[in-house]
């Protein structure tokens, strides 16, 4: 059976969080490939670099808020300004240890966020996300 998603991206500066979340994603069998970016700029570079004329277009991005350099909010502000070819069909979920109630109002790019989960990612979270955003694939 094919995994429902071809590519999932983790954007987080924590190597231990990335490793744990990769394990969870692999356990669910939800994706064929996982791409890790340890910062917002690294993620933007990945999303905007075409290979053989095609942008990578991960179907799902898990984004941390608190990262050095470019944080999650700054990433979102840049993300919404990208060409549609780089962002088409991508579901962006904030995955953070910060309380959801602390999300500042009016943050640029906030409307690009399709969900919010508190760390750590679980197989149950992944199943719920797939059912919500990709019901025809599960």
C-alpha positions in Angstrom: 0.0 0.0 0.0 1.3 3.5 -0.9 1.7 6.1 1.9 -1.0 8.8 1.5 1.6 11.6 1.4 4.7 11.7 -0.8 6.6 14.3 1.3 6.3 15.7 4.8 8.6 18.5 6.1 9.7 19.1 9.6 10.9 22.7 10.4 12.5 22.7 13.8 15.9 23.6 15.2 15.8 20.7 17.8 17.6 17.6 16.5 16.0 15.5 19.2 12.5 16.7 18.4 13.1 16.1 14.7 14.3 12.6 15.4 11.4 11.8 17.6 8.9 13.3 15.1 10.5 11.3 12.2 10.0 8.1 14.2 6.4 8.9 14.8 5.8 9.7 11.1 7.6 6.5 10.1 5.4 4.5 12.6 2.3 5.9 11.0 3.4 5.0 7.5 1.8 8.3 6.4 4.6 9.5 4.1 7.1 8.2 1.6 9.7 10.8 2.5 10.5 13.2 5.3 12.5 16.4 4.8 14.0 18.1 7.8 15.0 21.8 7.9 16.6 23.1 11.1 15.6 26.7 10.5 13.1 28.9 8.6 15.6 30.1 6.0 16.7 26.5 5.3 13.1 25.6 4.8 12.4 28.5 2.4 15.5 27.6 0.4 14.2 24.1 0.1 10.7 25.1 -0.9 11.9 27.6 -3.6 14.6 25.4 -5.2 13.2 23.6 -8.3 14.7 20.3 -9.3 14.1 19.4 -13.0 11.7 22.3 -13.2 9.6 21.1 -10.3 9.3 22.6 -6.8 9.4 20.0 -3.9 5.9 20.9 -2.6 5.7 18.8 0.6 2.1 18.1 1.2 2.4 18.7 5.0 4.7 21.0 6.9 5.1 20.8 10.7 6.5 24.2 11.8 8.1 25.1 15.2 7.6 28.6 16.5 10.8 29.3 18.6 13.9 28.9 16.5 17.0 31.0 16.3 17.5 33.1 13.2 14.2 32.9 11.4 11.4 31.8 13.8 8.1 30.2 12.8 6.2 33.5 12.6 8.9 35.0 10.4 8.9 31.9 8.2 5.1 32.2 7.8 5.4 35.9 6.8 7.9 34.9 4.1 6.0 31.8 3.1 2.8 33.6 2.2 4.8 35.9 -0.2 6.2 32.9 -2.1 5.0 32.1 -5.6 2.0 29.8 -5.7 4.1 27.2 -7.5 6.2 26.8 -4.3 3.2 26.5 -1.9 0.4 24.9 -3.8 -1.4 22.2 -1.9 0.7 22.5 1.3 -0.9 22.1 4.7 1.0 24.0 7.3 0.6 22.9 11.0 2.4 24.7 13.8 3.9 22.1 16.1 5.2 23.8 19.2 5.6 23.5 22.9 4.2 27.0 23.3 0.6 27.3 24.4 -1.8 28.0 21.5 -3.4 30.8 23.5 -0.2 32.7 23.3 -0.4 33.1 19.5 -0.2 36.8 18.8 -3.1 38.3 16.9 -2.4 39.8 13.5 0.8 38.0 12.9 1.6 38.2 9.1 1.1 34.8 7.5 -1.2 33.5 10.3 -3.9 32.8 7.8 -1.5 30.3 6.1 -1.5 28.1 9.2 -3.9 25.2 8.8 -3.6 23.9 12.3 -1.8 23.9 15.6 -0.5 21.0 17.7 1.4 20.9 21.0 4.6 18.9 21.0 5.3 16.1 20.9 3.7 14.8 17.7 1.8 11.6 18.3 0.4 8.9 15.9 -3.1 10.0 17.0 -2.3 13.6 15.9 -1.1 12.4 12.6 -4.1 10.2 12.0 -6.5 13.1 12.9 -4.6 15.5 10.5 -4.7 13.0 7.7 -8.5 12.4 8.2 -9.1 16.2 8.3 -6.9 17.4 5.5 -6.6 14.2 3.3 -9.8 12.3 3.8 -9.7 10.8 0.3 -6.3 9.2 1.0 -6.8 7.4 4.3 
